[in-house]
Structures are given as structure tokens and as C-alpha cells.
């Protein structure tokens, strides 16, 4: 049986590779943590300007830490953090508008 090797694993078919990517890309490299903590930053920010700059700074610091300890810079992790910040701020903004 032919097996396709990709992402450090052996798959039976290319269809299995697509399933793996859809299921596991968010759990690789702690992307869920990046997104979750980004949401917390967004919830704590007072305005969008503060949220975006703080989120981008924290995301950059996390990726610099990874690079400094021998890893590599991952733009997807950085993006997950920033998207989490925007989602968190959107939740805060929506709650604030509902209360007022």
C-alpha cells in the first residue's frame, strides 16, 4: 500500500492529509492558547487602538521568545493572537453597547 509522507506523518491517501490539516492546524504550536489569550487581552482593552497595539506587541514578544529559545518565528501564531484580540474587543464592544 502506498503511503504519503507529509507533516512528519504517514498517510494512506491525500484525503487523509486534508482531514488532518482541518482538524489539527489549530492545535499545532499552541495556536489555541495564542487565540485564547488574545481574546483575554481584547476583553481587557478600553478601545480598539489600545487592543490592537497591545495584542500586536504581546504576539511579537511571544514569537520573539520562541525564536530566542531556538524555535522559529511563526506568523500564523502571531496572527492567531491578533485575531483573538480583535474578537475579544468585539465581544467587549458588543456587551458595552448592550448595557448602555
BELVEN-V927216 format. One record per residue. PHI is phi in degrees with one decimal (NA if undefined). OMEGA is omega in whole degrees, 0 to 359 (NA if undefined). Layout:
PHI:OMEGA
PHI:OMEGA
//
This chain:
NA:178
-74.0:177
-123.5:180
-99.4:179
-101.1:179
-157.8:180
58.4:177
75.2:180
-130.8:176
-107.1:181
-118.3:179
-73.6:182
-138.1:177
-68.9:178
-62.9:178
-66.5:177
-64.8:180
-63.0:177
-61.4:180
-61.2:181
-65.8:180
-66.0:186
-82.8:193
-110.4:184
-66.3:183
-77.4:181
-92.3:177
-70.9:171
55.4:177
57.8:181
-64.0:178
-64.9:178
-66.3:178
-57.2:181
-64.3:183
-62.4:180
-70.8:173
-63.1:177
-61.7:178
-62.9:177
-62.8:180
-63.5:178
-66.3:182
-88.7:183
-83.0:181
-83.1:177
-143.9:185
-63.3:179
-57.8:179
-63.0:182
-62.8:184
-68.1:181
-67.3:177
-66.5:180
-62.7:179
-64.9:179
-66.2:179
-66.0:178
-61.2:177
-63.7:179
-64.8:178
-64.2:180
-71.9:175
-64.2:177
-61.0:178
-60.6:181
-68.2:181
-66.4:180
-94.7:172
94.1:178
-85.6:177
-129.2:179
-69.9:182
-120.8:182
-66.9:179
-68.8:175
-60.9:180
-59.2:180
-64.3:178
-62.4:178
-65.4:182
-66.9:177
-64.2:176
-61.0:178
-62.4:181
-65.8:177
-64.1:179
-61.8:178
-67.1:177
-62.0:176
-63.5:180
-62.1:181
-62.6:179
-63.4:178
-65.0:180
-61.8:180
-67.9:178
-69.5:183
-74.1:182
-76.9:NA
//
